[in-house]
Amino acid sequence: MRPLRHPLIQRSIAWLFSEWLRFCYATTRWTRENEQVAEDVWAQDSGVLIAFWHSRLGLAAGSWPMDRAQPPRAMISLSADGEFIAKAVARLGIPAVRGSASNKDKKATAKGGTQALRDGLKYLKAKGGLAITPDGPRGPARTMAEGLPVMARMSGAPVLILGASAKPAIRLKSWDRALIPLPFAKGAFVWDRADFPQGADVSEVAAEWTARMTAAEARADEITGLERV
């Protein structure tokens, strides 16, 4: 067994990581662009999908105002890495919906996708906020599978697109080049809103939303001065 996958070690590291993120969020100087789009959705009595690229998982939780927005949950894969992430974000007040609805290269049932879809739709109907990384859990990076637009079509929920950035930050050598924030950074959240057009083709919507998500992230990087990779 890998040591980092031992439950006790994993819980301990998840606790340390969540506390690190809290400290970084609190000490970062945030710029929030186009946030009125998000405020309008937060004020609605309805569910909402939140979409950002997988590399910005370490930043996204800092964008969500727990006191006035829909209570959030995060769709996280059933992998061992997903178990660690689920433990960490739960400590930040974001419980997990386990399964991957975005990986079209594997059978949905193999990754809990069918149950995750049901649970996600149920939570949206209960007027919650559901966070999804539509290029996760294994990429390709910044390439959207059809899970997000399918959920938007089935639920009728609006999609809040989030571009998040911070500098300085640690960039991991993972498939998505994930960012881990550092304290006292310059940070940015950039918002956009998308709604599934009635009668639209899912693949065409996925392509359009991919471009919009990447544009929001690129704008956030422009604000902070983070180099794009």
Secondary structure, DSSP 8 states (H G I E B T S, - for coil): --GGGSHHHHHHHHHHHHHHHHHHHHHSEEEEESHHHHHHHHTSSS-EEEE--GGGHHHHGGG--TTTS--EEEEE-SSHHHHHHHHHHHHTT--EEES-SS-TTS-GGGGTHHHHHHHHHHHHHTT-EEEE-TTTTT--TT---SHHHHHHHHH---EEEEEEEEEEEEE-SSTT--EEEEEEEEEEEEEEEE---TT--HHHHHHHHHHHHHHHHHHHHHHHT----
